[in-house]
């Protein structure tokens, strides 16, 4: 199968981290792209709180909302249902057959949003976990600025992974080809100011995994200054300089743990089959000893992850092939995963999670 190179670079002027080896033709987004996270109760609760916060903070009742990179449309429908809003979603990976009943005032366009898109100014532009997939970030944000109206008071809300955590943890599992752009508050603020926005608010969430920005179209355009973000360019530069070493240590840790369990005759499974799992298995040589990947998203069951070809199964698979070690691809789901392990008779399985290198894995039942 086709592969691509990753050559992370750091700009010491604007704090932007990017894959200098990225090629636009190497990634394709269609209805075969499966990004849905709403099968998790943990994620649904987070998404509900996020929608409530935005609606409450900006009085989004009876308003017009545009979501760019809406996926299968769950968050846009939530915003529209909760506030009686009308929505338009853009995403080539949208699947009409999976649209939920109701939310009659929501329409979806299976296309990319660009500077040529014909879209009237809305009251809110929402773009979550999409900007990191775009190489020409300023061009994209300027296209958003084109439909953001100062007269209407358009609010722009973006959410991206927080590169500060990635660098600090050596989170090699969060570095993969589809992500060509990585942001900190400094670089994200710089980007939006240089594209003609005034930054209203920036925040971290979801166990500091996500970085959000809320902005307003500025007239005249703000002067861009990377140091108007979190003022920590030097810290980011140090994190970028040491990332390779820290990530290598993390790879070695998981390689050793998996080999130890495997040599003792234990069965090993990963919980989660998305990009983190693909990156993990690509980096950890002992990944060949992983028997299967568990995912609660039924649209992934029976499929295989790229690269290693490991099979993706549903949680009921645990009852017939109980694991001895389960590695959660995201630590925020640890308790949710532990509950499923107990439910399927695997409460004695050892449960570890990426990002917790200082914390020894424990039995799943101990977390309930």
Order of alpha helices (4+ residues) and beta strands (2+ residues): beta-beta-alpha-beta-alpha-beta-beta-beta-alpha-beta-alpha-beta-alpha-beta-beta-alpha-beta-alpha-beta-beta-alpha-beta-alpha-beta-beta
